[in-house]
Amino acid sequence: MTDPSEPSGAKRRPQQERKQVLLRLDPAVYEAVARWAGDELRSANAQIEFLLRRALAEAGRLPGDAGPVPRRGRPPRPPQ
């Protein structure tokens, strides 16, 4: 975890560390997102992150230091 005394963005977090947030959604909205996620072979959580990142990018508000979308699934095999 980053030191609170350091300025924001001074250190990048490790890729595995993710911010957890509680999100309250209308059940109908959640069901629509979950169906859309299923159509694109994503989890509902990954779909929400995808949509938020796309909206931030379109608004010109995606931070330059935002890491890439984490890869899902099994890690690649090491070269033999």
N, C-alpha and C positions, 0 to 999 in steps of 0.2 A: 504494500500500500504506500502511497506517496505521503511525504511529510507535509503536514498542514502549514508549516512555516515557509515552504517553498512556493514561489509564484506559480500561478496556474499554468499548466502546460510545460513546466520546466522539465518534467520527467514523463516519459510515456509509460503507461501501465503495461504489465505483461499481458500477452494476448489472452491468457486464460481468465484473468480477472475481469469480471463483468459486473456492471451496476445492476442491482435488482430494484425494481420499482413495483409498487402495487398500482394496478390500473383497473378502474371501475368502468365497465362498458355496459351499455344497454344489451340485454341478451340477444336481441335480434341482430344488432351490429356484430356481436361476437360470433354468432352463427354464420353470418355472411362472410366474415373474415376467415373463419375456420373452413368453410366450404371452398373459398378461393384458395386458401393455403393448400388444401387437399388436391385441388386441381393442378397446382404447381409443385406438388410433392415437397411441401415445406410444412413445418409445424406452425401453429397459429402464432406462437411467439416470434418465429423467424419471419413470418409474413408481416407482422406488425412492425418489426425492426426494418424490414425492406421498405415498407410504405413510408415510415418516418424518415429514413435516409433519402428516399426519392423526393419527398416533399421538401426536405431541407435543401437538397441540391438544387431543385427547381426554383426555390426562393432565394438562392445564393447565400444560404446560411449554414451550409454544412462546413464544420470546422476543417481547416486544412490538415490538422493533426489527427483527425478521426481515422482510426485504423480501418482496414478493409473488412468487409463482412466476413465473419469467421466461417471457415469451411465446416460443413456438417459431415457427420458420418465417421467412418473408420479412417484413421490417418494413413497416408500412403506408405507402402512398404519401403524399407531402406534399400538402396542399391546393393546388389550382390556381387 
